[in-house]
Amino acid sequence: MMNSEQQKEFLQATGWLRPFTRWAAAFSFKTSGVLPVPIRNFPLKLVKHVLAGYQKRMDSGCKTC
């Protein structure tokens, strides 16, 4: 569980990803019924992977990893 200081650091570290996250969600909704699910959700899975990496680094306490 993150405290409020860690949450702020996480939000600052991942702020650059926010526009891509919005685009990925919109892409998934707009292509519903047009593209197969694995292709449609691929951008969201990338976002999830990047955020999980940041979360892992924050939990380990490593600032330079």
Buried (B, 14 or more C-beta within 10 A) or exposed (E): EEEEEBEEBBEEBBEEBEEEBEEBEEBBEEBEEEBEEEEBBEBBEBBEEBBEEBBEBBEEEEEEE
